[in-house]
Amino acid sequence: MMGRTHAATGVLAGLLLGPAIGLHGLAEVGPFAATCAGYALLPDLDHPSSTVTRKLGPITRAASAGLRAASATLYRATKGPRDEQCGTHRHATHTILFASLAGALCWATTAAWGSWAVLIWLAFGLLLAYDRLGKLMLVPFGIAAASWIPQVGGRLAGFGPAALAALEQSAGWLGIAVAAGCVVHCLGDAITESGCPFLFPIPIAGETWFEIRPPRWLRFHTGKRVENWLIFPLVVLACIAAVPGVWPHLIDVLHSPDAVTAGALR
C-alpha cells in the first residue's frame, strides 16, 4: 500500500487546485487540500485491509465488502476478451467514473442535507488524512480548519449570515475535493507495476479494464525504496513550495539584492 504517498499527493493536488477554483490563502486552501488528501485514500476502500476500510470499523468494512462484490459483478459483465480474471481491488473504484460518482454523491448529499452532511464528509476526509500524514504535516491545515469550522458550527446553532456563507462555500468545494482526491490516487497507482484501469469503460487493445501505466523503466513497486526515498520526499517538497505565499517568497528571496551579492561573493 502507498497510502502515505497517496495522501501527500492529495495535499499537493489540493494546494494547486484550490486557487484555480477561487480559494485564497491558507485558511481556505488548507482545508480543501487536507480534504483532498483524505479522499486520495478512498479508492482503496475496495481492499479489505486498507486504511479507509478499517477507519470506521464495521461501517467501512461493510462498505468495502459491498464495493468488492459490486466491482466483481461489474467486471464480469463488462470485461473484454483480453482482460484478466480478477475484478475487485484496483478495478471499479480506480476509475474516472468512480471519482466522478463519488464527487457527485458528495455534492448531492451536502446540497440535500446541508450542514450535517458537510461536517460528515469533511470530518471523514480529515480523519483519513491525519491517519496517513500525522500531526506534523497537518499542522497548517489544522490551523486553517480551526478558523473555518466555528463558522459552520455557528450555522448549526442558527447564528448569522456569515456562517451560512461559509457553509455554502464549503459545500461547493467538497465534491471537487473528493473527486480530485480519487483522481490523484488513480494517477499514482497508474505509475506502479500493476497500473490502473483509469479510463474504464473505454476499450483499449481488447481490454475494457486496460491498465494505464508508463514504460517499464518508469514504474515502481509500492512501499519500496523508490517510493519511500524518492517519490514521497519530492512530493513533500512540492507541497511546501505550493503552500500559498511560499513560492512567491522564495522567488523574492532569490532575486533580492542580498542573494545576488552573496552569489557574487562565492
C-alpha positions in Angstrom: 0.0 0.0 0.0 1.2 3.5 -0.7 -1.3 5.3 1.5 1.2 8.0 2.8 2.2 8.9 -0.7 -1.4 9.0 -1.9 -2.3 11.4 0.9 0.7 13.6 0.2 -0.1 13.8 -3.5 -3.7 14.7 -2.4 -2.3 17.6 -0.4 -0.3 18.8 -3.4 -3.3 18.5 -5.7 -5.4 20.5 -3.3 -2.8 23.2 -2.9 -2.6 23.6 -6.7 -6.3 23.2 -7.5 -7.6 25.3 -4.7 -6.6 28.7 -6.1 -7.9 27.6 -9.5 -11.4 27.2 -8.1 -11.4 30.5 -6.4 -10.0 29.7 -2.9 -7.4 32.1 -1.4 -4.9 31.9 1.4 -4.2 29.0 3.7 -7.4 29.5 5.7 -9.4 28.5 2.5 -6.9 26.4 0.6 -5.7 24.4 3.7 -9.0 22.6 4.5 -9.5 21.9 0.8 -6.0 20.4 0.4 -6.4 18.3 3.6 -9.8 17.0 2.4 -8.2 16.1 -1.0 -5.5 14.2 1.0 -8.1 12.2 2.9 -10.1 11.3 -0.1 -7.0 10.3 -2.1 -7.3 7.2 0.0 -10.9 6.5 -0.8 -10.4 4.2 -3.9 -8.6 1.7 -1.7 -12.0 1.0 0.0 -12.0 -2.0 -2.3 -9.2 -3.6 -0.3 -10.1 -5.4 2.9 -7.1 -4.2 5.0 -6.7 -0.6 3.7 -6.7 2.4 6.0 -10.1 3.6 4.7 -11.7 0.1 5.1 -10.5 -0.1 8.8 -11.2 3.5 9.7 -14.8 3.3 10.9 -14.9 -0.4 11.9 -18.0 -2.3 10.8 -19.4 0.6 8.8 -16.4 1.0 6.4 -15.8 -2.8 6.4 -19.4 -3.4 5.2 -19.0 -0.7 2.6 -15.7 -2.3 1.5 -17.3 -5.7 1.1 -20.2 -4.2 -0.8 -17.8 -2.4 -3.2 -15.8 -5.5 -3.8 -18.9 -7.5 -4.7 -20.2 -4.8 -6.9 -16.8 -4.4 -8.6 -16.5 -8.1 -9.3 -20.1 -8.2 -10.7 -19.3 -5.2 -12.9 -16.1 -6.7 -14.1 -17.7 -10.0 -15.1 -20.4 -8.1 -17.0 -18.0 -5.8 -18.9 -14.6 -7.5 -19.3 -13.1 -7.7 -22.7 -11.5 -10.7 -24.4 -8.0 -9.8 -23.1 -8.9 -8.8 -19.6 -7.5 -11.0 -16.8 -9.6 -13.0 -14.3 -9.9 -10.7 -11.3 -12.1 -7.6 -10.7 -12.0 -6.5 -7.1 -9.0 -4.4 -5.9 -7.9 -1.7 -8.3 -10.9 -2.0 -10.5 -14.3 -0.2 -10.1 -13.0 2.2 -7.5 -9.9 3.1 -9.5 -11.6 4.7 -12.5 -12.5 8.2 -13.5 -16.1 7.0 -13.4 -15.9 6.3 -9.7 -14.1 9.6 -9.0 -16.9 11.4 -10.8 -19.6 9.5 -8.9 -18.0 10.0 -5.5 -17.7 13.7 -6.1 -21.3 13.8 -7.4 -22.6 11.9 -4.3 -20.8 14.4 -2.0 -22.3 17.3 -3.9 -25.8 15.8 -3.8 -25.8 14.9 -0.1 -24.4 18.3 1.0 -26.9 20.1 -1.2 -29.8 18.0 0.2 -28.8 17.7 3.9 -26.8 20.8 4.5 -24.6 21.4 7.5 -24.5 17.9 8.9 -23.6 16.3 5.6 -20.8 18.9 5.1 -19.4 18.1 8.5 -19.5 14.4 8.0 -17.7 14.5 4.6 -15.2 17.0 5.9 -14.5 15.1 9.2 -14.1 11.7 7.4 -11.6 13.2 5.0 -9.6 14.9 7.7 -9.5 11.7 9.7 -8.1 9.8 6.8 -5.5 12.5 6.1 -4.4 12.5 9.7 -4.1 8.7 9.8 -1.6 8.8 6.9 0.3 12.1 7.4 0.2 12.6 11.1 0.3 15.8 13.2 3.3 17.4 11.7 2.2 17.7 8.1 -1.4 18.6 9.0 -0.5 21.4 11.4 -1.1 24.2 8.8 -4.2 22.6 7.6 -5.5 22.0 11.1 -5.0 25.7 11.9 -6.9 26.7 8.7 -9.7 24.2 9.5 -9.9 25.6 13.1 -10.6 29.0 11.7 -13.2 27.6 9.3 -15.2 25.1 11.4 -16.5 27.5 14.0 -18.2 29.4 11.2 -20.0 26.3 10.2 -20.7 25.5 13.8 -22.4 28.9 14.1 -24.7 27.9 11.3 -25.6 24.7 13.1 -26.6 26.8 16.1 -28.6 29.2 13.9 -26.1 32.1 14.0 -25.9 34.8 11.3 -25.3 35.0 7.5 -21.5 34.8 7.7 -21.8 31.2 8.9 -24.2 30.4 6.1 -21.8 31.9 3.5 -19.0 29.7 4.9 -21.3 26.7 4.7 -22.3 27.3 1.1 -18.7 27.8 0.1 -17.6 24.6 1.7 -20.5 22.6 0.2 -19.3 23.9 -3.2 -15.8 22.6 -3.0 -16.2 19.4 -1.0 -17.4 17.4 -4.0 -14.4 18.7 -6.0 -12.1 17.7 -3.2 -13.5 14.2 -3.1 -13.3 13.7 -6.9 -9.8 15.3 -7.1 -8.5 13.0 -4.3 -9.8 9.9 -6.1 -8.2 11.0 -9.4 -4.9 11.7 -7.8 -5.0 8.2 -6.2 -5.6 6.6 -9.6 -2.8 8.6 -11.3 -0.4 7.5 -8.5 -1.4 3.8 -9.0 -1.0 4.2 -12.7 2.8 4.6 -12.4 3.2 1.4 -10.3 3.9 -2.0 -11.7 0.2 -3.0 -11.6 -1.1 0.0 -13.4 -4.7 1.3 -13.1 -7.8 0.9 -15.3 -8.4 4.6 -15.0 -10.2 5.0 -18.4 -12.8 2.3 -17.9 -15.2 1.7 -19.7 -13.2 2.8 -22.8 -12.0 -0.3 -24.5 -8.2 -0.4 -25.4 -6.4 -3.2 -27.1 -9.2 -5.7 -26.4 -9.4 -4.8 -22.7 -12.3 -2.9 -21.2 -10.2 -2.6 -18.0 -7.0 -1.7 -19.6 -4.3 -0.9 -17.0 -2.8 2.6 -17.8 0.9 2.6 -16.9 4.2 4.1 -18.2 7.1 2.2 -19.8 8.5 -0.5 -17.5 11.6 1.5 -16.6 9.4 4.3 -15.1 7.3 2.0 -13.0 7.9 1.3 -9.3 6.8 -1.2 -6.6 4.6 0.2 -3.8 6.3 0.5 -0.4 9.8 0.1 -1.8 12.8 2.4 -1.8 11.9 4.3 -4.9 8.6 5.4 -3.3 9.9 5.9 0.2 13.2 7.6 -0.6 12.5 9.4 -3.8 8.8 10.0 -4.7 7.4 10.7 -1.3 10.2 13.3 -0.3 9.8 15.0 -3.7 6.1 15.3 -3.2 6.6 16.7 0.3 9.0 19.4 -1.1 6.5 20.2 -3.8 3.8 20.6 -1.1 5.9 23.0 0.8 6.6 25.1 -2.3 2.8 25.1 -3.2 1.6 26.4 0.2 0.0 29.8 -0.5 2.7 32.5 -0.3 5.7 30.3 -0.1 6.7 30.1 -3.7 6.5 33.9 -4.3 8.5 34.4 -1.1 11.2 32.0 -2.4 11.4 33.9 -5.7 11.7 37.2 -3.9 14.5 35.8 -1.7 16.4 34.5 -4.8 16.0 37.8 -6.6 16.8 40.0 -3.6 20.0 42.2 -3.7 21.4 40.3 -0.7 21.0 37.0 -2.5 22.7 38.4 -5.6 25.6 39.8 -3.6 26.0 36.5 -1.8 26.2 34.7 -5.1 28.8 37.2 -6.4 31.0 36.7 -3.4 31.2 32.9 -3.8 
